[in-house]
Amino acid sequence: MSETYYVIKEISISRTGAVNLREAYRLMKEWASQRKYHFIEKEYKDSEAADGKSVLIRWDLKKKVDDYTRVIIDVVIRGNNLKEVTIKKKKLVHGDVSVYLESYVEKDYEENWEKNPVSKFIREIFDKIVVSQHFDHVHKELRSETYALYDEIKRYFKALQ
């Protein structure tokens, strides 16, 4: 089984007001593409209620670092009390929108070193002695990229005000 090391457990940003969800979706997908992340939509749920529509979207942004390591940014978008509005001939939704980000590193994600206890032991020694600086660099880079995405979303929400 691959080992998971959380770099950022959870950070979030929220906005109450009008949001173009299509534009936000495009912005985040473009951000991921520019940084060579593989974009996977894991879940999309929407439901109607008396006080408006609710939306739940879950994405995985995955990037292979090498044959042994990959980094993942989980993105969750929640929208509550959403009502369609038209502003400057654009269809938007008005309500509460929150974006949650979580990032982690997966080692041995293809489970090549899990076949027997000896290879698992060798992998643990390899991780601790040989490539520990490499993993420190991977963690720092992932932290930086997660906050870069956070800042991109924050700028987008701020521009809407």
C-alpha positions as CSV (number, residue, x, y, z in Angstrom):
1,M,0.0,0.0,0.0
2,S,1.3,3.4,-0.9
3,E,2.3,5.8,1.9
4,T,0.6,9.2,2.1
5,Y,2.3,12.3,3.7
6,Y,0.1,15.3,4.2
7,V,1.8,18.6,3.3
8,I,-1.3,20.8,3.9
9,K,-4.2,19.3,5.8
10,E,-6.8,21.8,4.8
11,I,-7.0,25.4,3.8
12,S,-10.2,27.1,2.6
13,I,-11.5,30.3,1.2
14,S,-15.1,31.4,1.0
15,R,-17.2,34.0,-0.7
16,T,-20.8,35.1,-0.3
17,G,-22.1,36.9,-3.4
18,A,-22.1,36.4,-7.1
19,V,-19.7,33.9,-8.7
20,N,-19.3,32.6,-12.2
21,L,-18.8,28.9,-11.4
22,R,-17.9,28.1,-15.0
23,E,-15.2,30.7,-15.0
24,A,-13.9,29.6,-11.6
25,Y,-13.9,26.0,-12.9
26,R,-12.0,27.1,-16.1
27,L,-9.5,29.1,-14.0
28,M,-8.6,26.2,-11.7
29,K,-8.4,23.7,-14.6
30,E,-6.1,26.0,-16.6
31,W,-4.0,26.5,-13.5
32,A,-3.6,22.8,-13.1
33,S,-2.8,22.3,-16.8
34,Q,-0.1,24.9,-16.8
35,R,1.6,23.2,-14.0
36,K,1.3,19.7,-15.6
37,Y,-1.3,18.3,-13.1
38,H,-3.6,15.6,-14.3
39,F,-7.2,16.9,-13.6
40,I,-9.7,14.3,-12.4
41,E,-13.3,15.2,-11.4
42,K,-14.2,12.6,-8.7
43,E,-17.6,13.9,-7.8
44,Y,-20.2,16.4,-8.9
45,K,-23.5,16.7,-7.0
46,D,-26.1,19.3,-7.2
47,S,-29.5,19.5,-5.5
48,E,-32.4,21.8,-5.3
49,A,-33.8,23.1,-2.0
50,A,-36.3,25.8,-1.0
51,D,-33.5,28.3,-0.2
52,G,-31.6,27.6,-3.5
53,K,-29.3,25.1,-5.1
54,S,-26.5,23.2,-3.5
55,V,-23.4,22.0,-5.3
56,L,-20.5,19.7,-4.3
57,I,-17.6,19.3,-6.6
58,R,-14.5,17.2,-5.8
59,W,-11.3,17.1,-7.9
60,D,-7.9,15.5,-7.7
61,L,-5.0,17.3,-9.3
62,K,-2.3,14.7,-9.6
63,K,1.3,15.1,-10.8
64,K,3.9,12.4,-11.2
65,V,7.2,13.5,-9.7
66,D,9.0,10.3,-10.6
67,D,8.3,6.5,-10.8
68,Y,8.1,6.4,-7.1
69,T,6.5,9.6,-6.0
70,R,3.5,11.7,-7.0
71,V,1.8,14.8,-5.5
72,I,-1.9,15.4,-5.2
73,I,-4.0,18.4,-4.5
74,D,-7.5,17.6,-3.5
75,V,-10.0,20.4,-4.3
76,V,-13.5,20.5,-2.9
77,I,-16.0,23.2,-4.0
78,R,-19.2,23.7,-2.0
79,G,-21.9,26.0,-2.9
80,N,-25.0,26.6,-0.8
81,N,-28.1,28.8,-1.2
82,L,-27.2,29.3,-4.9
83,K,-29.6,31.3,-7.1
84,E,-29.1,32.1,-10.7
85,V,-28.7,35.9,-11.4
86,T,-27.8,37.8,-14.5
87,I,-25.2,40.6,-14.1
88,K,-23.9,42.5,-17.2
89,K,-25.4,39.9,-19.5
90,K,-23.6,37.1,-17.7
91,K,-25.3,34.2,-15.9
92,L,-23.9,33.9,-12.4
93,V,-24.9,32.2,-9.2
94,H,-25.4,34.2,-6.0
95,G,-24.9,32.5,-2.7
96,D,-22.2,31.0,-0.5
97,V,-19.2,29.3,-2.2
98,S,-16.3,27.7,-0.4
99,V,-13.2,26.1,-1.8
100,Y,-11.1,23.7,0.3
101,L,-7.6,22.5,-0.6
102,E,-5.6,19.7,0.8
103,S,-2.3,18.4,-0.5
104,Y,-0.2,15.3,0.0
105,V,2.7,13.3,-1.3
106,E,2.2,9.6,-2.2
107,K,5.3,7.4,-2.1
108,D,5.4,4.0,-3.9
109,Y,2.0,4.8,-5.4
110,E,2.3,1.9,-7.9
111,E,3.0,-0.4,-5.0
112,N,6.2,-1.8,-6.5
113,W,7.9,-2.1,-3.1
114,E,5.0,-3.7,-1.2
115,K,5.4,-7.2,-2.6
116,N,7.2,-8.6,0.4
117,P,8.5,-7.5,3.8
118,V,12.2,-7.4,2.6
119,S,11.5,-5.0,-0.2
120,K,9.3,-2.9,2.0
121,F,12.2,-2.7,4.6
122,I,14.7,-1.8,1.9
123,R,12.3,1.0,0.7
124,E,12.0,2.4,4.2
125,I,15.8,2.6,4.6
126,F,16.1,4.1,1.1
127,D,13.5,6.8,2.0
128,K,15.2,7.7,5.3
129,I,18.9,7.6,4.2
130,V,19.2,8.2,0.5
131,V,16.3,10.4,-0.7
132,S,15.2,12.3,2.4
133,Q,16.4,15.6,0.9
134,H,14.5,14.9,-2.3
135,F,11.3,14.4,-0.3
136,D,11.9,17.7,1.6
137,H,12.2,19.5,-1.8
138,V,9.0,17.7,-3.1
139,H,7.1,18.8,0.1
140,K,8.3,22.4,-0.2
141,E,7.3,22.5,-3.9
142,L,3.9,21.1,-3.2
143,R,3.3,23.5,-0.3
144,S,4.3,26.4,-2.7
145,E,2.0,25.2,-5.5
146,T,-1.0,24.6,-3.1
147,Y,-0.7,28.1,-1.8
148,A,-0.3,29.4,-5.4
149,L,-3.6,27.8,-6.3
150,Y,-5.1,29.3,-3.1
151,D,-3.9,32.7,-4.0
152,E,-5.3,32.4,-7.5
153,I,-8.7,31.6,-6.1
154,K,-8.4,34.4,-3.6
155,R,-7.6,36.9,-6.4
156,Y,-10.5,35.6,-8.4
157,F,-13.0,36.0,-5.5
158,K,-11.5,39.5,-4.7
159,A,-11.9,40.6,-8.3
160,L,-15.6,39.9,-8.1
161,Q,-16.2,42.4,-5.4
